């Protein structure tokens, strides 16, 4: 199981950057309205899985299907990946 903290959100594109404990940022695309905010703790079971995955917002105690775009994104590339 991996976890991280929401660090940035592009609400127009539905993209979220999650700062992981072990390596850079994980970038996910929201597939539905998911109550997620900067600072929320997110966990997921399929560590480095890509594509459709279930992510859990521990802060708000809810889950959602997301589309995982990328893992291990550097801070320098975060804005590009989120299309900010």
Residue, then its C-alpha position, 0 to 999 in steps of 0.5 A: x500500500x502506498x500513500x501520499x498527501x494531495x499537493x496540487x489540483x487542477x480543477x479545470x482538468x480534474x488532475x491531482x498531484x499526490x506527494x508520496x513518501x517514497x518518491x516524487x508525485x503521483x498524478x491522477x485524473x478524476x473520473x467523477x466528482x471526488x471530494x479531495x483537497x490539498x492536504x488530504x491523505x490518500x492511500x492506494x493498494x496497487x503501488x505503481x499501477x497505472x490506468x483505472x484504480x481505486x484510491x481512498x481519501x483517508x482524510x474525508x473517508x471516501x473512495x473513488x475510481x481514478x485514472x493514474x497517469x504517472x508515478x515518480x514525477x519530480x517537483x520540477x515537472x509537476x506543473x507540466x503533468x497537471x497542465x497548470 
